[in-house]
């Protein structure tokens, strides 16, 4: 297990509210002026739409590059700072995923240029399947000619620059702000793990499977009361458009963000992909479904923005970040030698990667997994998990921390593959087993994957002052 210390993870542990009460003779936080009681916030966005045709990610069935742009893609950032200098930056990207190599690069550059600690930067991908390949994410899915691969490598370089730039722009716009938290719900997500008569699990529609229809919303307003930014999330694959689509788009999440930004000129709308690894939009497949789902999500966010039940968020900001090794089930060189002779090119590609690792005497036995936490005073907490975490992770976390507002995101800081719960792992199917071929992983995770992740969730939440419910 690898732990990254953060100097601000424990800053609020002595009780900021208590010190204010002592210093101000009983004045409440609500009675303080906006800057004393609140935050400074800055938001920005930058266009990250690829130039010209490029290979799109997410569907192995595609056989040629993109054919145009239906919707521009963006990197959006929200920077927060409290009165004592505690900071946190959300970054939302209209992309399939952020590979660890890119996340590490952006984090290192942000540390050097802006002084951000690793725990203070959250990189979340919307997981649109109508965006470009982010090299080397899902590289086992493609057999690309050198010119096409060069396009992807150049796009990745520009993406790194753009992401670092938008972080700096958001930090440069810090100004007094008020934050509040609310929730709404929308019901187009459906569990996609459909059980077959023979006991197998296929991707389809399972109306009886677990879902999380909540829409968490963080509202950021300026001193004039106008909306400056909104952070909203949903637990659903961003796959309204299928592999038949070759046009660039942010899918329903991109449409929802654009809808909100149009309704609130000057505001920046950041979408967080939550634990939707086993959730699909329903219905799906047609461009009109993008509009329907995006509009429904935006309307739910608007309801939360207008609700009088929203709770104010208070300083201090406390964050923590930790890497933990997730083990894979045992594998041998012999099985990949056999796979290298498969008629399936994806299996052959995965076998080549695994045999290269064996040849280097570094067989892939585990993968580093990022777990991050953010907490506002004694209120809202956010957990950000790497990979395509299934909905079980959010539902279990909310049970274990019942009575406290908690948001659990997936697709954060690295998307190395699907992250199954023990239940899903035992059931089998695409998410725990078949998807590992396309992600270039050696096979399913070991059975302790869920407990390993939850042990780490408990640790990072404890470091920001949140303990499980009794």
Secondary structure, 3 states (H helix, E strand, C coil): CEEECCCCCCHHHHCHHHHHHHHCCCCCHHHCCHHHHCEEEEEEEEECCCCCCCCECCCCCCCCCCCCECCCCEEEEEEEECCCCCEEEEEEECCCCCCHHHHHHHHHHHHHHHCCCHHHEEEEECCCCCCECCCCCCHHHCCCCHHHHHHHHHHHHHHHHHHHHHHHHHHHCCEEEEEEEEEEECCCEEEEEEECCCCCEEEEEECCCCCCCEEEEEEEEECCCCEEEEEEEECCCCCCCCCCCCCECCHHHHHHHHHHHHHCCCCEEEEEEECCCCEEECCCCCHHHHHHHHHHHHHHHHHHHHCCCCEEECCCEEEEEEEEEEEECCCCHHHHHHHCCCCCHHHHHHHHHHHHHHHCCCCCCEEEEEEEEEEECCCCEEEEECCEECCHHHHHHHHHCCCCCEEEECCECCCCCEECCHHHHHHCCHHHHHHHHHCCCCCCECCCHHHHHHHHHHHHHHHCCCCCCC
